[in-house]
Amino acid sequence: MELHISLEGHPTVVGAIYRGVLEAIRDGRIPGGRRLPPTRQLASDLGVSRNSVAGAYERLTAEGYLEARVGSGTYVRAAPPPRTTVTPRRREPGLRPLAVWSRIPAGMPRVGSNPRFDFSVGMPDGDLFPLATWRRLLSRELRVTNLDLGRYAAPSGVRPLRAAIARHVGASRAVRAAPDDIMVTNGAQQALDLIGRVMVGPGDVVAVEEPGYPPARRVFEALGARVIGVGVDGEGLMVDALPARARLVYVTPSHQFPLGAVMSLARRQALLRWAREVGATIVEDDYDSEYRYAARPLDPLQSLDPDGHTVYVGSFSKTLSPALRLGFVVAPEALRGPLQIARSLADWHGNPITELALARFIEDGELAAHLRRTTRVYADRRAGLLDALAAWPPGRLAVIPSVAGLHVAARLGAGVDAPTVAARARAAGIAVHPISHFAADPATPDGLVLGYGVIDAERIGPGLQRLARLIDDSVEG
């Protein structure tokens, strides 16, 4: 192991080495049981005599921090002496981040870990991930001899994946895209961040759905935008309520998050007219529309937009795994160059090996087969959830119609407080979100959002029975 020790600030070399090793042990930089560098090696690294290093080691051994093993070397004791506790002096903070970072919570709302009945939102079933196939494809790419690991890759992603994505979204979602229109990103969240960096400045107005996807709101807030929530109804975003000064609007038209409405064709056309008239950018997040269970999908805004105001965002987090960190942007020509520059400034590029494996996964038909398999699984879970909710007494929970995705939303009856129900459910081992977790406006009508991405089908009925009892208790209470 390499060990950094400063010889400055101490009157003797032995004392400096002693202090440096001791601090490394106390700070945990050298864990218990770890072998230290031999005295000759450390002396050579530091440019000092071997006797100086040996003297420091001997002192630490005598104090119980080290132990010498004959024929093996010098090791840190597994349980070194306890460090004397010294109350540090209170210091004024030397660094102050921008105030916006104290207002933005981290990540999506969480509902606890390892619940017995997991109705969490926005999560696919990790057990359905095609691990054996993915391992084979990764191994294949690692064996390719022309992979240049000594160079940075293109910020927009490897061309085979961009071509595969263009063909996939063109066939499955009617998105109009060529490989050069595609930028591969580390998930949809990075896509939103890059779009915001290119299109939004401090003080600009950004419109988002209310209720909506909290991480989208937060990324625009972090960029200094003034974010305004716009209501949604059974036809999606209420275009008539959009602020005239909005520079960008974020929407989920295929499956509104979290309520589930599909934006009507009339509403889509109205949104495109509005964007053209005010010169605004539409960010269309198509986060889980691969999973549809009824009705023919409407054309995306991107394919209906003749003027290039729409930026289409997708990811493989719901279809494969969020751990892969693979998403993409389909950008109008005017934004391609700026987005590539923003990406190169952020993190240069993604992982070309993973991107090439995904390209092969798509081209070999594995993604299409995986979607067919998982759609059947999720459809069974969705049907079980809806059947169980339909058996509840009228007025207890009203399901909001939805034809896609991995969750459904439902309004609670009068007199029931959704956050209270969710908190009691959490304590009873049931993971469920109130709608208010996804709303900035406290006046938003509340209810519950029930995901079926990770819960086994046989656990849905018992979990909902427990939830029903909790709701009844809340009414009686």
Disulfide bonds with the S-S distance in Angstrom:
none
